[in-house]
Amino acid sequence: MLVKDNIWVFLPAYNEATVIRDIIKNLKSCGYTNIVVVDDGSTDNTNKFAQEEKVHIIRLCLNRGVGAATRAAILYAKRKSIEFLVLMDADGQHYPSEIEKLVNELQKQKADIVIGSRFLEKKSKIPTSRIIYNKIAYMFTYFGKSTITDSQSGFRLLNKVAINNLNLELDEYGICTEMVWKANAMKLTIVETPIMVQYTKYSQSKGQSLWKGIQTAYHLIKNRLYEH
């Protein structure tokens, strides 16, 4: 069984002052003390409130997107020789208590990456727009020879092998699919486990729009063609 002190939870966050305190407190109540807020150029009190909760902070000067925040998290983990990295959305969508599901699946499958999937058991009420975005993203992920059901999930666990070997490039949401593509290319073991999610008006306002989805698709195609 993994010791929780060896698990570091990274929260990519952009203008999450409304909820960041509660997310951090919920994580601490579940026994996670190694918490890192990756402040992606927030213009509200996200950084101030994170400091007050006495967690680690990576502060990006400009808002560049969840991909840039994710890359910053992985680089930090490499430099600190962190063994297990959890990525979790900072909008309150995910349940900190379900980190254990990812950990258990990683150990059971001897995996390098575990993705929390909203679609394996479909126990949560998911907005239609999110389902459509995921179906589109699935097509791109399948193009990369993967059958991951929830390639856009922001709830992931990486072990040290994945941390040290993944070299990601995209700044926006396309990094979710890019991670799957590159993990498969390197023969890393990537699996899924079912998770619950909660969508509020707030969390829905923080997700992808149609325009962002189009931009994501463009950058994915460009990245894929460049690699070949």
N, C-alpha and C positions, 0 to 999 in steps of 0.2 A: 504493500500500500504506500502510495506517495505521501510524503509529509507535506502538509500545507505550506510550511515555511520554504519549501523548494519551488513553490508555484508562484509566479509573478503574474499579476493581472494588469493588463494595459487597457486604458480607456481612451481611444481617440475621441477628442471632444472639440466641438466648435460651437461656441455660444450656448453652453449647457448649464448656465448658472441656475436656472430654474430647478434642475433636478440633480446636479452633480453631488451635492451634500448627501442626499438620500441614497444615491448609488453607492457612494463610498461607505456610508454607515451600514448599508445592507451587506456589503462585502465583508466588512470587519465583523459583523455579527455572525457571519458564516465561517469565521476563523481565518480569513485571508488578510495578512498584514502587509504583504509586499504588493503595494498598489501604485501604479504609475499613471498619472493623467497626462496624456499627450495633447497639450493645448495647441490646437491648429490655428493659431492667430486669432483667438477670440477677442471680441471687442466689448464683451460684457464682463461680469465678475467671475467667470469660470476660474481663472487663475487665482484670484484672491480667495475664493471659497475653498479651492483645493488646498491652498497653502494653510488655511485655517484648520483643515481636517488632517494636516500633518502627513501628507502622502508625498511620494516622489513626483516631480513634475518635469516634463520635457516641454519646453516652450518654443514653438516655431514662430518666427517673426511675422510671417505672412500666411494667410489662409490658402492652402494649396490643395486641400482635399483629403479624404480618408486614406487614399493610397499613400500620400506623403507621410501622414501620421503613422500608418502601419509600417512603412519602411523605417521611420525613425525609431519605432518600438523594437523592430528586429535588430537594427544596428546597436541600440542600447543593450539589448540582451546578449548580442555577440560580445561586446566590449566587457560586459560584466560576467561573462561565462555562465549565464543563467541556463538552467537545465530544462525548465518547462515554462512556456509563455502562453498565457491565455489572452486572446483578443476579445473584447466585449464592447458592444455599443454602449455609449454613455447617455442614451436617451430614455432609459428605463424599460426598454423592450425586453431585455433578457433577465432571467432569474439567476442571481448569484448561486443559489442552492444547487443549480443544475451543472455547475462546474464539475461536480463529482461524477456526473454522467459521462462527461468527456474524458475525465481521468480514468474511470473504470473501463471505458471502451478502448482507450489507448493501451492499457495494460492487457486487456483481454485479447486484442487483435495484434499486439506488438506493433502498433502503428507509429508513424512519424508525425502525422497530422490527423486530427479529428475535427470534423465540422459538425456543428449542431444544426440539424435539419428540421425546418418547420413543416416539411412535406412528407416525411416518412410515415407518420401516424396521423397527421392532420387533426390534432386535438385542439388546436387553437383556431379562433376566428380570424382569418387573414383577409385583409381588404382585397377587393378584386384587382386593383391596380398593382399590388405587390405580386399577385399570382401571374398577371400578364407579364410583368417585368421578368419574373423568374423563368417563365416559359421561353421568352426571347433569349435570356442569358443561357438557358439550358442548351439551346441550339449552338451557341458559340462554344460552350464548354464541351459539347459532344464533338464539335469540330476538332477539338484538341484531344480526342480519343478518351473521353471520360463520361461516365454515367452518373456523376454526382447529382443528386436531386435538388440540392439547394446551394448552388455555386455562389449565390450572393449573400449567404449568411455571414454576419459579422461576428459570430460566436464560434471561436476556433481555439484549439489547443495544439501547440507545436512543441516537439521535443528538441533536444540539443542538436540532433542531426539536421533537422529541418531548419532550425535557426541559423546554423553555421553554413548551410549550403544554398539557401534560397537567396538569389540576387534579383530583386524585383525592381521594376522601373516606372510603373504607372503611378500617377498622382491621385486619380479619382477612383470611382467604384470599380473600374475595370481590373483593379489589382486583385479582386476576389477571384475572378476567372484566371487571371495571369498566374496566381499562386497555384491553382489546380493544374494548369498546363505545365508549368515548370516542375512541379513536384512529380508529375507523371513522367516527364522527360528524363528526370534524374532517378527514376525507379524508386522514389520514396513511397512508402505505404500510406495511402490516404483513405480514410474511412469516414462514415457518418454515424451519428446517433440521434434519435428523435429528441426534440426539445419542445417545450412550451414557450410561447411568446405572448406578450400583452401589448396591444395597440391602443394608444390613446390619441386624442386629437393632436397632442403635442408631438408624440413620436412619429405620427404619420406626416406631420409637417416637416420632419427632419430627413425624410427619405428621398429616394430618387424621383425626379419629375420626368415627364416624357422627354423634354429637351436634354436633361442629363443622361437619360437612357440612350438617346441618339449619339451624344458625345462619347459615351462609354463604348458603344458599338464601333464608332469610328476609330478610337484610339486602340481598341483591341485588334481590329483588322490591320491597322497600320503597324502595330507592334508585331503581329504574327507574320506579316509579309516581310518586314525588316529582318526578322530572324532567319528567314529563308532566302 
